[in-house]
């Protein structure tokens, strides 16, 4: 969903960080993929019912023209510091950058009227991140909960170190019984000036799973492992939680 449905290409930021992150992720056997993010507000008189009808049409279009693309809408639930928007959109291409470019070209060439339909319902900003999985063995999730936390490297630290630290923490939580899947997402296009370095993103199949993870982190002393592994490497702010609804899913 593009504002005027054209890709806004901004200056690439943090290229050395992206290269370092990609190298570390690939050493761990991870596949770095492009993910687009939209923050949208409803136009006057429009709402979820209007958007969901277009999403149904988009799912059919995407399955036919953009193989490997998965997308979710996200509705804010627990948040205080992520700016004002009504609805978000997360879209990923599990086959990588070439598939992304092909899909975007196809969309711009002929969206079957969907671009205009979306523009009548929502007004969006658009950005792109490079996403590296920490613990995502089950692949793209379906409906559920997604949490975003903005993270900043400590002085003298780099992306390789932070990736390794987050991976160690994610593995430790899994060993404790945690069910969340997690990724690091590094800003690539459309962000402009930033006051953070990357996102730590975690998904759960339900709020019950989120609650179980919260219990492991607090009463199970997962926070001690966080301090041991991330302390002195990176600091992350309080996560924002969103209800995620699958729009279209193309599983690996």
C-alpha positions in Angstrom: 0.0 0.0 0.0 1.9 3.0 -1.2 1.1 6.6 -0.7 0.0 7.4 -4.2 1.2 3.8 -4.6 4.7 4.7 -5.7 7.8 3.4 -4.0 9.4 6.2 -2.0 13.2 5.5 -2.3 15.1 7.3 0.4 18.8 7.4 1.2 20.2 4.0 2.3 21.2 4.2 5.9 23.6 2.1 7.9 25.0 0.1 4.9 28.0 -1.2 6.8 25.6 -2.4 9.6 23.4 -4.2 7.0 26.4 -5.9 5.5 27.7 -7.0 8.9 24.3 -8.1 10.0 23.8 -10.1 6.8 27.1 -11.8 7.2 26.5 -12.8 10.8 23.0 -14.0 10.0 24.2 -16.1 7.1 26.9 -17.6 9.3 24.1 -18.7 11.5 22.2 -20.2 8.6 19.6 -17.4 8.4 18.0 -16.1 5.3 17.9 -12.3 5.2 14.8 -11.0 3.4 13.2 -7.6 2.5 10.2 -6.6 4.6 8.0 -3.5 3.9 6.3 -1.6 6.6 3.3 0.8 6.3 1.9 3.1 9.0 -1.6 4.2 7.8 -4.4 6.5 8.9 -8.0 6.0 7.7 -9.4 8.7 5.5 -12.4 10.5 6.8 -15.5 8.2 7.0 -13.4 5.1 6.3 -12.6 2.2 8.6 -11.8 -1.5 9.0 -14.8 -2.8 7.0 -13.7 -0.8 4.0 -10.1 -2.0 4.2 -10.9 -5.6 4.8 -12.9 -5.8 1.5 -10.0 -4.5 -0.4 -7.6 -6.9 1.4 -9.7 -9.8 0.2 -9.2 -8.6 -3.4 -5.5 -8.0 -2.8 -5.0 -11.6 -1.5 -6.3 -13.0 -4.8 -4.2 -10.6 -6.8 -1.0 -11.3 -4.8 -1.3 -15.1 -5.0 -1.6 -14.8 -8.8 1.0 -12.1 -9.4 3.5 -11.9 -6.4 4.5 -15.5 -5.5 6.2 -15.7 -2.1 4.7 -12.5 -0.7 3.0 -12.6 2.7 1.2 -9.7 4.4 -0.4 -8.9 7.6 -2.4 -5.9 9.0 -1.5 -4.9 12.5 -3.8 -3.0 14.9 -2.1 -1.2 17.8 -2.9 -2.6 21.3 -0.2 -1.8 23.8 1.7 1.2 22.6 2.8 4.7 23.7 5.8 5.7 21.6 5.3 4.6 18.0 3.6 7.6 16.6 0.0 8.0 15.7 -1.5 5.7 13.1 -4.6 3.6 12.8 -3.5 0.5 11.0 -0.2 -1.0 10.0 0.9 -3.4 7.2 3.8 -5.8 7.2 4.7 -7.4 3.9 7.6 -9.9 3.3 9.1 -11.7 0.3 10.6 -14.9 1.5 12.4 -15.4 -1.9 14.5 -12.3 -1.4 15.2 -9.0 -3.2 14.7 -10.1 -6.7 11.2 -11.4 -5.9 10.5 -8.1 -4.2 11.6 -6.1 -7.2 9.6 -8.2 -9.5 6.5 -7.9 -7.3 6.8 -4.2 -7.1 7.2 -3.8 -10.8 4.1 -5.9 -11.4 2.1 -3.9 -8.9 3.1 -0.6 -10.5 2.3 -1.9 -14.0 -1.1 -3.2 -13.2 -2.7 -3.5 -9.7 -6.1 -4.2 -11.2 -7.5 -1.0 -9.6 -6.4 -2.0 -6.1 -3.9 0.9 -5.8 -6.7 3.5 -6.2 -9.0 1.6 -4.0 -6.5 1.5 -1.1 -5.7 5.2 -1.6 -9.4 6.1 -1.1 -9.5 4.3 2.3 -6.0 4.9 3.8 -3.1 7.3 3.7 0.3 5.6 4.4 4.0 6.1 4.9 6.2 3.4 3.5 9.6 2.0 4.5 11.7 -1.1 4.0 13.8 -3.2 6.4 16.2 -6.1 6.0 14.9 -8.9 8.2 17.1 -11.6 9.7 15.5 -14.4 11.7 16.7 -15.2 15.2 14.3 -18.1 15.9 11.7 -18.6 13.3 11.7 -22.3 12.5 8.0 -22.3 11.7 8.2 -19.7 9.0 5.8 -16.7 8.5 3.1 -16.7 11.2 -0.6 -16.6 10.7 -2.9 -14.5 12.9 -1.5 -13.6 16.3 0.4 -10.9 18.1 3.6 -9.0 17.0 5.8 -6.9 19.2 8.3 -4.3 18.0 11.1 -2.9 20.2 13.5 -0.2 19.0 17.1 -1.1 19.9 20.3 1.0 20.0 23.9 -0.4 19.9 26.1 0.5 22.9 29.2 2.6 22.1 31.8 0.5 20.4 29.5 -2.4 19.6 28.5 -3.6 16.2 25.7 -5.4 14.5 27.5 -8.7 14.5 27.8 -8.7 18.2 24.2 -7.6 18.7 22.9 -10.3 16.4 24.8 -13.0 18.3 23.6 -11.6 21.6 19.9 -11.6 20.6 20.3 -15.1 19.1 21.7 -16.4 22.3 18.8 -14.8 24.3 16.2 -16.2 21.9 17.7 -19.7 22.1 17.7 -19.4 25.9 14.0 -18.4 26.0 13.2 -21.3 23.7 15.0 -23.7 26.1 12.9 -22.4 28.9 9.7 -23.2 27.0 9.1 -19.9 25.2 7.1 -20.2 22.0 7.7 -16.8 20.4 9.4 -16.4 17.1 11.8 -13.5 16.6 13.7 -11.4 14.1 16.0 -8.4 13.9 14.9 -5.9 11.3 17.4 -3.3 10.1 16.1 0.0 8.5 17.1 0.2 4.8 14.8 2.5 2.8 12.5 5.4 3.7 13.5 6.0 7.3 15.4 9.3 7.1 17.0 10.3 10.4 16.7 7.7 13.1 17.3 7.6 16.9 17.7 3.8 17.0 19.6 1.2 15.0 17.2 -1.7 14.5 14.0 -3.4 15.6 13.8 -6.5 17.7 10.5 -8.2 16.6 8.7 -11.1 18.3 5.5 -12.8 17.3 3.1 -15.1 19.2 0.2 -17.2 17.9 -2.1 -15.7 20.6 -2.1 -13.4 23.6 -2.0 -16.5 25.7 1.4 -17.4 24.3 2.5 -13.8 24.8 1.4 -14.1 28.5 3.3 -17.3 28.8 6.4 -15.6 27.5 5.9 -12.7 29.9 5.7 -15.1 32.7 9.0 -16.8 31.7 10.7 -13.4 31.3 9.5 -12.1 34.7 8.8 -15.0 37.2 11.1 -17.3 35.2 13.9 -14.8 35.4 14.4 -14.5 31.7 15.3 -10.9 32.3 18.5 -12.1 34.0 19.5 -13.9 30.7 18.6 -10.7 28.8 21.0 -8.7 31.0 23.7 -11.3 30.8 23.5 -11.6 27.0 22.5 -8.0 25.9 24.0 -6.0 28.7 26.7 -3.7 27.3 25.9 -4.7 23.7 22.5 -3.0 23.0 19.6 -1.4 24.7 16.0 -1.8 23.6 12.9 0.2 24.6 9.6 -1.1 25.8 8.0 -3.3 23.1 4.8 -2.2 21.4 2.3 -5.0 20.9 -0.1 -5.2 17.9 -2.9 -7.6 16.9 -1.8 -9.2 13.6 -4.3 -10.5 10.9 -3.0 -12.5 8.0 -4.0 -10.9 4.6 -2.2 -13.3 2.3 0.3 -16.1 3.1 2.6 -17.9 0.8 4.3 -20.4 3.0 7.8 -21.8 2.1 
